[in-house]
Amino acid sequence: MHAIHNARVQLLATALNNLGVAGIVAGLVAPFANGSLGGALHVGVWLAFGGAWLGAAQLLLGRLR
């Protein structure tokens, strides 16, 4: 039973981690691709979004049994 629970927790943590990485990529790479490097607030919001999801993934991994 613990193996099933751990697998589900790991899958959810992976999904949250992917959201976090996507947010960080959107904040860092997209401004360079668009040529709009002046939006520091835009970059900061995306980095905070990505960091929040990465942190949530780390917290979720603490529920492994």
ROBASE-358421 format. One record per residue (C-alpha): x, y, z. Coordinates in Angstrom, 1 decimal, decimal comma, padded with zeros to 4 digits. Each point is the difference from the previous one (the first is absolute). Example, Ala and Ser with C-alpha at 12.3 -4.5 7.8 and 13.67 -1.06 7.14 Angstrom:
// ROBASE-358421
> px_py_pz
> 012,3_-004,5_007,8;
> 001,4_003,4_-000,7;
//
This chain:
// ROBASE-358421
> px_py_pz
> 000,0_000,0_000,0;
> 002,8_002,4_000,8;
> 001,6_-000,6_-003,5;
> -003,2_001,1_-001,7;
> -000,2_003,1_002,2;
> 003,6_000,9_-000,6;
> -000,4_-000,4_-003,8;
> -003,0_002,3_000,0;
> 001,8_002,6_002,1;
> 003,1_-000,2_-002,3;
> -002,2_000,4_-003,1;
> -001,7_003,1_001,5;
> 003,3_001,5_001,1;
> 001,4_-000,6_-003,5;
> -003,0_001,9_-001,5;
> 000,5_002,9_002,4;
> 003,7_000,0_-000,7;
> -000,7_000,2_-003,8;
> -002,4_003,0_000,6;
> 002,8_001,7_002,0;
> 002,6_-000,6_-002,7;
> -002,4_001,2_-002,7;
> -000,6_003,2_002,0;
> 003,6_000,7_000,4;
> 000,7_-000,7_-003,7;
> -002,9_002,3_-000,9;
> 001,5_002,8_002,2;
> 003,6_-000,3_-001,2;
> -000,2_-001,3_-003,6;
> -003,1_001,6_-001,4;
> 001,1_003,6_000,5;
> 003,2_-000,8_-002,0;
> -002,0_-001,8_-002,7;
> -002,5_002,9_-000,3;
> 002,7_002,7_000,2;
> -001,8_001,7_002,9;
> 002,7_000,1_002,6;
> -001,3_003,0_001,9;
> -002,7_-001,7_002,1;
> 001,7_-000,7_003,4;
> -003,4_-000,3_001,7;
> -001,1_-002,5_-002,6;
> 003,1_-002,1_000,5;
> -000,3_000,2_003,8;
> -003,6_-001,2_000,0;
> 000,9_-003,0_-002,2;
> 002,9_-000,9_002,2;
> -002,1_000,3_003,1;
> -002,7_-002,2_-001,6;
> 002,6_-002,6_-001,0;
> 001,7_000,1_003,4;
> -003,3_-000,5_001,8;
> -000,8_-003,1_-002,0;
> 003,5_-001,4_000,5;
> -000,4_000,6_003,8;
> -003,4_-001,7_000,0;
> 001,6_-003,0_-001,7;
> 002,7_-000,2_002,6;
> -002,6_000,2_002,8;
> -002,1_-002,6_-001,6;
> 003,0_-002,4_-000,1;
> 000,0_000,2_003,8;
> -003,2_-002,1_000,0;
> 001,8_-003,1_-001,2;
> -000,3_-003,0_002,3;
//
